[in-house]
Amino acid sequence: MKIFMFKTNIKASDKKMIGKILSQYKGIKKWKIDFENRNKVLQVEGWGITAQKIIASIKATGCACEEL
């Protein structure tokens, strides 16, 4: 299993939408957003997916996302 970490600007109100996006990827087993961190760190655990796919999916929602 691989763990990806991303710096984002995701808001708490976007969490449900982000969950729907990430649930489309069967390889993602767990994810969370640290809203207390100023970088709104998104942590994704899974396999069979790339950081680039996650970034593209998050950016498609209008949120910023870059790998840490």
Backbone torsions as a table, in degrees:
resi	resn	phi	psi	omega
1	MET	NA	140.1	-179.7
2	LYS	-109.7	145.8	176.8
3	ILE	-114.7	124.7	177.6
4	PHE	-108.4	142.6	176.9
5	MET	-127.0	134.7	-177.1
6	PHE	-133.3	141.4	170.1
7	LYS	-87.2	128.3	-177.1
8	THR	-136.7	178.7	170.2
9	ASN	-123.7	28.4	-178.4
10	ILE	-63.9	135.5	177.5
11	LYS	-98.5	158.3	178.9
12	ALA	-56.6	-34.4	179.7
13	SER	-69.4	-15.3	178.9
14	ASP	-91.9	-7.7	-171.6
15	LYS	-57.2	-44.0	-178.5
16	LYS	-63.3	-43.0	179.3
17	MET	-63.3	-43.2	179.1
18	ILE	-62.8	-40.1	177.4
19	GLY	-59.7	-41.6	178.2
20	LYS	-64.2	-40.4	178.9
21	ILE	-64.1	-49.2	-176.1
22	LEU	-69.7	-28.4	-179.6
23	SER	-69.6	-13.0	177.3
24	GLN	-70.5	-19.0	-178.6
25	TYR	-98.6	111.2	-176.6
26	LYS	-63.6	-26.1	-178.3
27	GLY	-75.6	-15.3	-180.0
28	ILE	-81.7	119.9	-177.8
29	LYS	-101.3	-25.4	-176.5
30	LYS	-158.1	143.9	175.4
31	TRP	-151.9	154.8	176.7
32	LYS	-156.9	155.9	177.8
33	ILE	-120.4	128.3	177.4
34	ASP	-91.9	95.9	-178.1
35	PHE	-74.9	-16.5	178.7
36	GLU	-80.0	-21.9	176.5
37	ASN	-77.7	135.1	-177.3
38	ARG	-62.5	-20.8	178.4
39	ASN	-91.4	4.9	178.9
40	LYS	44.4	57.7	-172.2
41	VAL	-66.7	124.9	174.4
42	LEU	-98.4	123.6	177.0
43	GLN	-112.8	128.0	-178.1
44	VAL	-125.2	129.4	177.0
45	GLU	-115.4	134.1	178.5
46	GLY	169.0	-168.3	177.6
47	TRP	-146.7	162.6	178.7
48	GLY	75.3	20.1	178.4
49	ILE	-141.1	153.7	-179.9
50	THR	-109.8	158.5	176.1
51	ALA	-60.4	-36.8	-178.7
52	GLN	-62.5	-39.3	178.3
53	LYS	-66.3	-41.2	179.1
54	ILE	-64.4	-46.7	179.8
55	ILE	-58.4	-48.3	-179.3
56	ALA	-60.5	-40.1	-179.7
57	SER	-66.3	-42.9	179.9
58	ILE	-68.3	-42.8	179.6
59	LYS	-64.6	-30.0	178.6
60	ALA	-64.2	-19.6	178.4
61	THR	-86.1	-7.4	-177.6
62	GLY	97.8	-1.2	178.8
63	CYS	-91.1	152.2	175.9
64	ALA	-81.2	148.3	-179.8
65	CYS	-159.5	126.5	174.1
66	GLU	-144.1	145.1	-177.3
67	GLU	-71.2	140.2	175.5
68	LEU	-94.8	NA	NA
